[in-house]
Amino acid sequence: MTPSGLDAALVDAAISSRMSARAFTQAPVSRQTLTALLQVASRAPSGTNTQPWRVYVLQGESRAALVEKVCAAHDAVRANPVLAHEYREEYDYYPEKWVSPYIDRRRENGWGLYNLLGIGKGDKDKMHLQHQRNYRFFDAPVGLMFTLDRVMGRGSLLDYGMFLQNIMVAARSRGLHTCPQAAWNGFAKIILPHIGAGADEMLVCGMALGYADEDDVVNTFRTPRVPVAEFTHWLT
């Protein structure tokens, strides 16, 4: 127990047990639980307390309808790659040019997951279907969409990251899992009208939320982390 009265082990466990779950059960999550999650997450810091987050919760028919629309668009792009220019992210989540060590970590992550699932480098059909699992929220009963007012600056994306992390950690403390998803961003032109977002809003990302399917092999996948000594510089 810390001097503040908080149990450091419990806090650390909530953080360290967070993972990107890629298979969920159909067990429902109550609105009361979701409200509590969002309420505690709203304690995230933000520059001058601007609190720039806007959240759209999709369940039931609204969730199913969005899944159908985006999966259809995803299939259409594969059938006709020329259509890809219609679906572009509004901000650059990833760099235009990858360099080491980031590209190395990205490849390790991607091929580690695909190897676990038995997807080879030439298995284009399987790759497409696995990627499309994103657009099904990995079967999670709750889909979250996060938007930001376009008038806000890039610093608000930093604020947003802390808000999203709060949601994911608070979810773990309640036995839930999540998967933050930038994969949705390219289909913002479909998503924003569907959720009723205003013309002033930009899609930040999506998130799947629910109870992880512990029997699915995909949820045994764990990404490594570099040691503290590799990313920290001590100045004395």
C-alpha positions as protocol buffer text, in pm:
chain_id: "A"
residue {
  index: 1
  type: MET
  ca { x: 0 y: 0 z: 0 }
}
residue {
  index: 2
  type: THR
  ca { x: 136 y: 340 z: -98 }
}
residue {
  index: 3
  type: PRO
  ca { x: 132 y: 645 z: 135 }
}
residue {
  index: 4
  type: SER
  ca { x: -174 y: 767 z: -57 }
}
residue {
  index: 5
  type: GLY
  ca { x: -365 y: 455 z: 41 }
}
residue {
  index: 6
  type: LEU
  ca { x: -366 y: 309 z: -312 }
}
residue {
  index: 7
  type: ASP
  ca { x: -266 y: -51 z: -369 }
}
residue {
  index: 8
  type: ALA
  ca { x: 18 y: -21 z: -620 }
}
residue {
  index: 9
  type: ALA
  ca { x: -3 y: -391 z: -711 }
}
residue {
  index: 10
  type: LEU
  ca { x: -367 y: -359 z: -815 }
}
residue {
  index: 11
  type: VAL
  ca { x: -302 y: -49 z: -1023 }
}
residue {
  index: 12
  type: ASP
  ca { x: 2 y: -211 z: -1185 }
}
residue {
  index: 13
  type: ALA
  ca { x: -197 y: -528 z: -1257 }
}
residue {
  index: 14
  type: ALA
  ca { x: -472 y: -333 z: -1432 }
}
residue {
  index: 15
  type: ILE
  ca { x: -213 y: -163 z: -1652 }
}
residue {
  index: 16
  type: SER
  ca { x: 10 y: -466 z: -1723 }
}
residue {
  index: 17
  type: SER
  ca { x: -281 y: -702 z: -1796 }
}
residue {
  index: 18
  type: ARG
  ca { x: -420 y: -472 z: -2062 }
}
residue {
  index: 19
  type: MET
  ca { x: -383 y: -619 z: -2408 }
}
residue {
  index: 20
  type: SER
  ca { x: -547 y: -583 z: -2746 }
}
residue {
  index: 21
  type: ALA
  ca { x: -804 y: -862 z: -2731 }
}
residue {
  index: 22
  type: ARG
  ca { x: -900 y: -993 z: -3075 }
}
residue {
  index: 23
  type: ALA
  ca { x: -1182 y: -1230 z: -2982 }
}
residue {
  index: 24
  type: PHE
  ca { x: -1472 y: -1154 z: -2748 }
}
residue {
  index: 25
  type: THR
  ca { x: -1769 y: -1340 z: -2603 }
}
residue {
  index: 26
  type: GLN
  ca { x: -2123 y: -1221 z: -2656 }
}
residue {
  index: 27
  type: ALA
  ca { x: -2171 y: -1151 z: -2285 }
}
residue {
  index: 28
  type: PRO
  ca { x: -2341 y: -810 z: -2261 }
}
residue {
  index: 29
  type: VAL
  ca { x: -2194 y: -505 z: -2090 }
}
residue {
  index: 30
  type: SER
  ca { x: -2448 y: -291 z: -1909 }
}
residue {
  index: 31
  type: ARG
  ca { x: -2497 y: 79 z: -1972 }
}
residue {
  index: 32
  type: GLN
  ca { x: -2430 y: 133 z: -1602 }
}
residue {
  index: 33
  type: THR
  ca { x: -2085 y: -25 z: -1638 }
}
residue {
  index: 34
  type: LEU
  ca { x: -2008 y: 171 z: -1953 }
}
residue {
  index: 35
  type: THR
  ca { x: -2116 y: 495 z: -1791 }
}
residue {
  index: 36
  type: ALA
  ca { x: -1893 y: 425 z: -1491 }
}
residue {
  index: 37
  type: LEU
  ca { x: -1598 y: 352 z: -1722 }
}
residue {
  index: 38
  type: LEU
  ca { x: -1641 y: 674 z: -1913 }
}
residue {
  index: 39
  type: GLN
  ca { x: -1692 y: 874 z: -1597 }
}
residue {
  index: 40
  type: VAL
  ca { x: -1366 y: 760 z: -1439 }
}
residue {
  index: 41
  type: ALA
  ca { x: -1185 y: 792 z: -1773 }
}
residue {
  index: 42
  type: SER
  ca { x: -1293 y: 1155 z: -1795 }
}
residue {
  index: 43
  type: ARG
  ca { x: -1050 y: 1232 z: -1512 }
}
residue {
  index: 44
  type: ALA
  ca { x: -775 y: 1215 z: -1775 }
}
residue {
  index: 45
  type: PRO
  ca { x: -571 y: 1535 z: -1791 }
}
residue {
  index: 46
  type: SER
  ca { x: -613 y: 1770 z: -2084 }
}
residue {
  index: 47
  type: GLY
  ca { x: -454 y: 2101 z: -2176 }
}
residue {
  index: 48
  type: THR
  ca { x: -629 y: 2381 z: -1982 }
}
residue {
  index: 49
  type: ASN
  ca { x: -901 y: 2123 z: -1902 }
}
residue {
  index: 50
  type: THR
  ca { x: -1043 y: 2134 z: -2255 }
}
residue {
  index: 51
  type: GLN
  ca { x: -1165 y: 1770 z: -2230 }
}
residue {
  index: 52
  type: PRO
  ca { x: -1177 y: 1734 z: -2610 }
}
residue {
  index: 53
  type: TRP
  ca { x: -1321 y: 1381 z: -2627 }
}
residue {
  index: 54
  type: ARG
  ca { x: -1658 y: 1289 z: -2778 }
}
residue {
  index: 55
  type: VAL
  ca { x: -1769 y: 927 z: -2749 }
}
residue {
  index: 56
  type: TYR
  ca { x: -2025 y: 727 z: -2947 }
}
residue {
  index: 57
  type: VAL
  ca { x: -2131 y: 391 z: -2804 }
}
residue {
  index: 58
  type: LEU
  ca { x: -2259 y: 133 z: -3051 }
}
residue {
  index: 59
  type: GLN
  ca { x: -2453 y: -173 z: -2940 }
}
residue {
  index: 60
  type: GLY
  ca { x: -2723 y: -389 z: -3092 }
}
residue {
  index: 61
  type: GLU
  ca { x: -2865 y: -276 z: -3425 }
}
residue {
  index: 62
  type: SER
  ca { x: -2650 y: 38 z: -3455 }
}
residue {
  index: 63
  type: ARG
  ca { x: -2337 y: -170 z: -3413 }
}
residue {
  index: 64
  type: ALA
  ca { x: -2452 y: -442 z: -3653 }
}
residue {
  index: 65
  type: ALA
  ca { x: -2547 y: -191 z: -3922 }
}
residue {
  index: 66
  type: LEU
  ca { x: -2209 y: -17 z: -3907 }
}
residue {
  index: 67
  type: VAL
  ca { x: -2027 y: -349 z: -3926 }
}
residue {
  index: 68
  type: GLU
  ca { x: -2225 y: -441 z: -4238 }
}
residue {
  index: 69
  type: LYS
  ca { x: -2154 y: -107 z: -4409 }
}
residue {
  index: 70
  type: VAL
  ca { x: -1780 y: -98 z: -4340 }
}
residue {
  index: 71
  type: CYS
  ca { x: -1721 y: -466 z: -4418 }
}
residue {
  index: 72
  type: ALA
  ca { x: -1896 y: -415 z: -4753 }
}
residue {
  index: 73
  type: ALA
  ca { x: -1670 y: -118 z: -4829 }
}
residue {
  index: 74
  type: HIS
  ca { x: -1363 y: -315 z: -4720 }
}
residue {
  index: 75
  type: ASP
  ca { x: -1459 y: -598 z: -4957 }
}
residue {
  index: 76
  type: ALA
  ca { x: -1525 y: -352 z: -5238 }
}
residue {
  index: 77
  type: VAL
  ca { x: -1178 y: -197 z: -5204 }
}
residue {
  index: 78
  type: ARG
  ca { x: -1020 y: -539 z: -5224 }
}
residue {
  index: 79
  type: ALA
  ca { x: -1217 y: -621 z: -5538 }
}
residue {
  index: 80
  type: ASN
  ca { x: -1134 y: -285 z: -5694 }
}
residue {
  index: 81
  type: PRO
  ca { x: -824 y: -120 z: -5539 }
}
residue {
  index: 82
  type: VAL
  ca { x: -898 y: 202 z: -5729 }
}
residue {
  index: 83
  type: LEU
  ca { x: -1168 y: 267 z: -5471 }
}
residue {
  index: 84
  type: ALA
  ca { x: -904 y: 301 z: -5197 }
}
residue {
  index: 85
  type: HIS
  ca { x: -864 y: 672 z: -5274 }
}
residue {
  index: 86
  type: GLU
  ca { x: -1220 y: 723 z: -5145 }
}
residue {
  index: 87
  type: TYR
  ca { x: -1123 y: 602 z: -4800 }
}
residue {
  index: 88
  type: ARG
  ca { x: -840 y: 799 z: -4645 }
}
residue {
  index: 89
  type: GLU
  ca { x: -748 y: 881 z: -4288 }
}
residue {
  index: 90
  type: GLU
  ca { x: -793 y: 1242 z: -4190 }
}
residue {
  index: 91
  type: TYR
  ca { x: -470 y: 1247 z: -3994 }
}
residue {
  index: 92
  type: ASP
  ca { x: -150 y: 1044 z: -4024 }
}
residue {
  index: 93
  type: TYR
  ca { x: -155 y: 783 z: -3754 }
}
residue {
  index: 94
  type: TYR
  ca { x: 146 y: 605 z: -3903 }
}
residue {
  index: 95
  type: PRO
  ca { x: 452 y: 759 z: -4072 }
}
residue {
  index: 96
  type: GLU
  ca { x: 471 y: 790 z: -4450 }
}
residue {
  index: 97
  type: LYS
  ca { x: 815 y: 628 z: -4442 }
}
residue {
  index: 98
  type: TRP
  ca { x: 901 y: 357 z: -4194 }
}
residue {
  index: 99
  type: VAL
  ca { x: 1249 y: 336 z: -4041 }
}
residue {
  index: 100
  type: SER
  ca { x: 1419 y: 111 z: -3788 }
}
residue {
  index: 101
  type: PRO
  ca { x: 1348 y: 28 z: -3507 }
}
residue {
  index: 102
  type: TYR
  ca { x: 978 y: 103 z: -3563 }
}
residue {
  index: 103
  type: ILE
  ca { x: 939 y: -99 z: -3881 }
}
residue {
  index: 104
  type: ASP
  ca { x: 1113 y: -392 z: -3710 }
}
residue {
  index: 105
  type: ARG
  ca { x: 867 y: -384 z: -3420 }
}
residue {
  index: 106
  type: ARG
  ca { x: 574 y: -350 z: -3660 }
}
residue {
  index: 107
  type: ARG
  ca { x: 684 y: -655 z: -3857 }
}
residue {
  index: 108
  type: GLU
  ca { x: 749 y: -855 z: -3541 }
}
residue {
  index: 109
  type: ASN
  ca { x: 398 y: -771 z: -3425 }
}
residue {
  index: 110
  type: GLY
  ca { x: 226 y: -848 z: -3753 }
}
residue {
  index: 111
  type: TRP
  ca { x: 400 y: -1173 z: -3835 }
}
residue {
  index: 112
  type: GLY
  ca { x: 387 y: -1289 z: -3476 }
}
residue {
  index: 113
  type: LEU
  ca { x: 8 y: -1262 z: -3486 }
}
residue {
  index: 114
  type: TYR
  ca { x: -24 y: -1415 z: -3831 }
}
residue {
  index: 115
  type: ASN
  ca { x: 205 y: -1706 z: -3746 }
}
residue {
  index: 116
  type: LEU
  ca { x: -6 y: -1780 z: -3439 }
}
residue {
  index: 117
  type: LEU
  ca { x: -315 y: -1788 z: -3660 }
}
residue {
  index: 118
  type: GLY
  ca { x: -149 y: -1996 z: -3932 }
}
residue {
  index: 119
  type: ILE
  ca { x: -157 y: -1717 z: -4190 }
}
residue {
  index: 120
  type: GLY
  ca { x: 138 y: -1727 z: -4432 }
}
residue {
  index: 121
  type: LYS
  ca { x: 285 y: -1438 z: -4630 }
}
residue {
  index: 122
  type: GLY
  ca { x: 102 y: -1543 z: -4946 }
}
residue {
  index: 123
  type: ASP
  ca { x: -237 y: -1604 z: -4783 }
}
residue {
  index: 124
  type: LYS
  ca { x: -409 y: -1293 z: -4916 }
}
residue {
  index: 125
  type: ASP
  ca { x: -759 y: -1425 z: -4853 }
}
residue {
  index: 126
  type: LYS
  ca { x: -684 y: -1511 z: -4491 }
}
residue {
  index: 127
  type: MET
  ca { x: -510 y: -1176 z: -4439 }
}
residue {
  index: 128
  type: HIS
  ca { x: -814 y: -993 z: -4571 }
}
residue {
  index: 129
  type: LEU
  ca { x: -1051 y: -1185 z: -4345 }
}
residue {
  index: 130
  type: GLN
  ca { x: -832 y: -1133 z: -4040 }
}
residue {
  index: 131
  type: HIS
  ca { x: -802 y: -762 z: -4113 }
}
residue {
  index: 132
  type: GLN
  ca { x: -1179 y: -746 z: -4151 }
}
residue {
  index: 133
  type: ARG
  ca { x: -1214 y: -878 z: -3797 }
}
residue {
  index: 134
  type: ASN
  ca { x: -1135 y: -520 z: -3698 }
}
residue {
  index: 135
  type: TYR
  ca { x: -1452 y: -405 z: -3871 }
}
residue {
  index: 136
  type: ARG
  ca { x: -1654 y: -659 z: -3678 }
}
residue {
  index: 137
  type: PHE
  ca { x: -1514 y: -527 z: -3349 }
}
residue {
  index: 138
  type: PHE
  ca { x: -1369 y: -878 z: -3308 }
}
residue {
  index: 139
  type: ASP
  ca { x: -1726 y: -980 z: -3215 }
}
residue {
  index: 140
  type: ALA
  ca { x: -1726 y: -757 z: -2906 }
}
residue {
  index: 141
  type: PRO
  ca { x: -2080 y: -651 z: -2807 }
}
residue {
  index: 142
  type: VAL
  ca { x: -1972 y: -288 z: -2764 }
}
residue {
  index: 143
  type: GLY
  ca { x: -1809 y: -68 z: -3023 }
}
residue {
  index: 144
  type: LEU
  ca { x: -1683 y: 278 z: -2931 }
}
residue {
  index: 145
  type: MET
  ca { x: -1608 y: 559 z: -3173 }
}
residue {
  index: 146
  type: PHE
  ca { x: -1410 y: 861 z: -3063 }
}
residue {
  index: 147
  type: THR
  ca { x: -1416 y: 1197 z: -3236 }
}
residue {
  index: 148
  type: LEU
  ca { x: -1243 y: 1532 z: -3197 }
}
residue {
  index: 149
  type: ASP
  ca { x: -1354 y: 1878 z: -3296 }
}
residue {
  index: 150
  type: ARG
  ca { x: -1145 y: 1977 z: -3599 }
}
residue {
  index: 151
  type: VAL
  ca { x: -1082 y: 2320 z: -3448 }
}
residue {
  index: 152
  type: MET
  ca { x: -859 y: 2163 z: -3182 }
}
residue {
  index: 153
  type: GLY
  ca { x: -481 y: 2138 z: -3215 }
}
residue {
  index: 154
  type: ARG
  ca { x: -252 y: 1837 z: -3225 }
}
residue {
  index: 155
  type: GLY
  ca { x: -203 y: 1858 z: -2850 }
}
residue {
  index: 156
  type: SER
  ca { x: -561 y: 1737 z: -2807 }
}
residue {
  index: 157
  type: LEU
  ca { x: -455 y: 1404 z: -2956 }
}
residue {
  index: 158
  type: LEU
  ca { x: -213 y: 1369 z: -2664 }
}
residue {
  index: 159
  type: ASP
  ca { x: -500 y: 1441 z: -2427 }
}
residue {
  index: 160
  type: TYR
  ca { x: -708 y: 1184 z: -2612 }
}
residue {
  index: 161
  type: GLY
  ca { x: -445 y: 916 z: -2568 }
}
residue {
  index: 162
  type: MET
  ca { x: -460 y: 955 z: -2192 }
}
residue {
  index: 163
  type: PHE
  ca { x: -840 y: 938 z: -2200 }
}
residue {
  index: 164
  type: LEU
  ca { x: -831 y: 619 z: -2407 }
}
residue {
  index: 165
  type: GLN
  ca { x: -577 y: 460 z: -2174 }
}
residue {
  index: 166
  type: ASN
  ca { x: -800 y: 542 z: -1879 }
}
residue {
  index: 167
  type: ILE
  ca { x: -1088 y: 360 z: -2046 }
}
residue {
  index: 168
  type: MET
  ca { x: -875 y: 54 z: -2111 }
}
residue {
  index: 169
  type: VAL
  ca { x: -731 y: 39 z: -1760 }
}
residue {
  index: 170
  type: ALA
  ca { x: -1070 y: 98 z: -1598 }
}
residue {
  index: 171
  type: ALA
  ca { x: -1209 y: -180 z: -1816 }
}
residue {
  index: 172
  type: ARG
  ca { x: -947 y: -421 z: -1683 }
}
residue {
  index: 173
  type: SER
  ca { x: -1040 y: -341 z: -1324 }
}
residue {
  index: 174
  type: ARG
  ca { x: -1391 y: -462 z: -1410 }
}
residue {
  index: 175
  type: GLY
  ca { x: -1281 y: -782 z: -1581 }
}
residue {
  index: 176
  type: LEU
  ca { x: -1331 y: -641 z: -1930 }
}
residue {
  index: 177
  type: HIS
  ca { x: -1091 y: -621 z: -2222 }
}
residue {
  index: 178
  type: THR
  ca { x: -1054 y: -380 z: -2511 }
}
residue {
  index: 179
  type: CYS
  ca { x: -888 y: -337 z: -2846 }
}
residue {
  index: 180
  type: PRO
  ca { x: -809 y: 20 z: -2958 }
}
residue {
  index: 181
  type: GLN
  ca { x: -846 y: 38 z: -3336 }
}
residue {
  index: 182
  type: ALA
  ca { x: -701 y: 290 z: -3577 }
}
residue {
  index: 183
  type: ALA
  ca { x: -815 y: 55 z: -3856 }
}
residue {
  index: 184
  type: TRP
  ca { x: -1152 y: 228 z: -3868 }
}
residue {
  index: 185
  type: ASN
  ca { x: -1006 y: 569 z: -3951 }
}
residue {
  index: 186
  type: GLY
  ca { x: -996 y: 519 z: -4325 }
}
residue {
  index: 187
  type: PHE
  ca { x: -1371 y: 462 z: -4333 }
}
residue {
  index: 188
  type: ALA
  ca { x: -1461 y: 784 z: -4152 }
}
residue {
  index: 189
  type: LYS
  ca { x: -1685 y: 897 z: -4441 }
}
residue {
  index: 190
  type: ILE
  ca { x: -1910 y: 599 z: -4362 }
}
residue {
  index: 191
  type: ILE
  ca { x: -1876 y: 605 z: -3985 }
}
residue {
  index: 192
  type: LEU
  ca { x: -1932 y: 972 z: -3905 }
}
residue {
  index: 193
  type: PRO
  ca { x: -2277 y: 999 z: -4072 }
}
residue {
  index: 194
  type: HIS
  ca { x: -2377 y: 664 z: -3922 }
}
residue {
  index: 195
  type: ILE
  ca { x: -2308 y: 774 z: -3566 }
}
residue {
  index: 196
  type: GLY
  ca { x: -2458 y: 1118 z: -3619 }
}
residue {
  index: 197
  type: ALA
  ca { x: -2133 y: 1311 z: -3577 }
}
residue {
  index: 198
  type: GLY
  ca { x: -2131 y: 1674 z: -3684 }
}
residue {
  index: 199
  type: ALA
  ca { x: -1943 y: 1821 z: -3978 }
}
residue {
  index: 200
  type: ASP
  ca { x: -1696 y: 1968 z: -3730 }
}
residue {
  index: 201
  type: GLU
  ca { x: -1588 y: 1627 z: -3599 }
}
residue {
  index: 202
  type: MET
  ca { x: -1289 y: 1414 z: -3698 }
}
residue {
  index: 203
  type: LEU
  ca { x: -1267 y: 1042 z: -3626 }
}
residue {
  index: 204
  type: VAL
  ca { x: -980 y: 967 z: -3385 }
}
residue {
  index: 205
  type: CYS
  ca { x: -1019 y: 589 z: -3361 }
}
residue {
  index: 206
  type: GLY
  ca { x: -1253 y: 309 z: -3265 }
}
residue {
  index: 207
  type: MET
  ca { x: -1241 y: 56 z: -2985 }
}
residue {
  index: 208
  type: ALA
  ca { x: -1386 y: -289 z: -2922 }
}
residue {
  index: 209
  type: LEU
  ca { x: -1495 y: -357 z: -2563 }
}
residue {
  index: 210
  type: GLY
  ca { x: -1633 y: -663 z: -2390 }
}
residue {
  index: 211
  type: TYR
  ca { x: -1531 y: -985 z: -2218 }
}
residue {
  index: 212
  type: ALA
  ca { x: -1238 y: -1157 z: -2389 }
}
residue {
  index: 213
  type: ASP
  ca { x: -1289 y: -1510 z: -2520 }
}
residue {
  index: 214
  type: GLU
  ca { x: -1025 y: -1686 z: -2315 }
}
residue {
  index: 215
  type: ASP
  ca { x: -1059 y: -2005 z: -2524 }
}
residue {
  index: 216
  type: ASP
  ca { x: -958 y: -1837 z: -2851 }
}
residue {
  index: 217
  type: VAL
  ca { x: -591 y: -1884 z: -2933 }
}
residue {
  index: 218
  type: VAL
  ca { x: -563 y: -1529 z: -3067 }
}
residue {
  index: 219
  type: ASN
  ca { x: -590 y: -1397 z: -2713 }
}
residue {
  index: 220
  type: THR
  ca { x: -273 y: -1578 z: -2613 }
}
residue {
  index: 221
  type: PHE
  ca { x: -80 y: -1330 z: -2828 }
}
residue {
  index: 222
  type: ARG
  ca { x: 128 y: -1089 z: -2623 }
}
residue {
  index: 223
  type: THR
  ca { x: 342 y: -814 z: -2767 }
}
residue {
  index: 224
  type: PRO
  ca { x: 689 y: -760 z: -2618 }
}
residue {
  index: 225
  type: ARG
  ca { x: 812 y: -434 z: -2465 }
}
residue {
  index: 226
  type: VAL
  ca { x: 1164 y: -296 z: -2482 }
}
residue {
  index: 227
  type: PRO
  ca { x: 1340 y: -263 z: -2145 }
}
residue {
  index: 228
  type: VAL
  ca { x: 1344 y: 68 z: -1962 }
}
residue {
  index: 229
  type: ALA
  ca { x: 1718 y: 104 z: -2019 }
}
residue {
  index: 230
  type: GLU
  ca { x: 1658 y: 112 z: -2395 }
}
residue {
  index: 231
  type: PHE
  ca { x: 1427 y: 413 z: -2400 }
}
residue {
  index: 232
  type: THR
  ca { x: 1538 y: 609 z: -2090 }
}
residue {
  index: 233
  type: HIS
  ca { x: 1822 y: 858 z: -2048 }
}
residue {
  index: 234
  type: TRP
  ca { x: 1920 y: 942 z: -1691 }
}
residue {
  index: 235
  type: LEU
  ca { x: 2059 y: 1294 z: -1647 }
}
residue {
  index: 236
  type: THR
  ca { x: 2230 y: 1380 z: -1318 }
}
